[in-house]
Amino acid sequence: MMKKNSSISTLGFLLLCFCLSGCSLFPQTTGPVQPAKRPVSEYVKPGVKHPINVYDPWEGFNRGMYTFNAGFDEYVLLPVVYAYEKITPDFVEDRVSNFFSNISDIRNLLNAALQLKGEQAAQTLARLVYNTTFGIVGLWDPATAMGLPQQREDFGLTLGYYGISPGPYLVLPFFGSSNLRDTTGLVADSLAFSTLDPLRLNNHPEREIAYFTLNAISTRQKIEFRYYETGSPFEYSQVRFLYTRLRQFQIDVRKPEEGVELP
């Protein structure tokens, strides 16, 4: 539904641009200018912004970083992902994906606890224990079959849950779309993981490189998005808008008492 709506919005915007540019093709009158019959204020309320607008004071930097990420993705990361898919059996790929998913439940558990969601934290803890033991360090996912699906959390969502505004939009190198709040959350989650060090990666740079490289490959493999293949000349603006709306939606559903505004 989201892709359909964004496509309709893009088509409408293109048609509007075409109509506006087409006005210059017609002969212009030289007579006196006739005032509008009705003022714009009757149709546009003061202070209302275009719905796709996002607070982006660093747009110049962000667009440059978006272009850099697109190039890195096309010429470095995706070729590695394709090679990984070619040489790795599907069975092994699934085990790798499950392993990293199980590790991410540590982050999910910590942030559920920080949001004082006792039931969710208990379910995530049970899921982590089941998959680590019966799933052999998370290579399998018996917890989902037992009715304990993964509930994703991160510190950016935790900050949003407590009312922290997103701040300016920000495109991070390699990571892509973010904002000031979510970037802070990413740093906090990384520090928490490094402090806990469940895989004993500290003081072993070769392990860290192998872990994060394989995690990046496995994560990118599951993302269907490809830069500059949306068919839209306004891809940057659309990605920025959709990311912002998605994160707000994820925060809203964590506050059911306040209602949820669908993106």
Beta strands, then each sheet from edge to edge (+ up, - down):
strand 1: 169-172
strand 2: 176-179
sheet 1: 1+ 2-
end
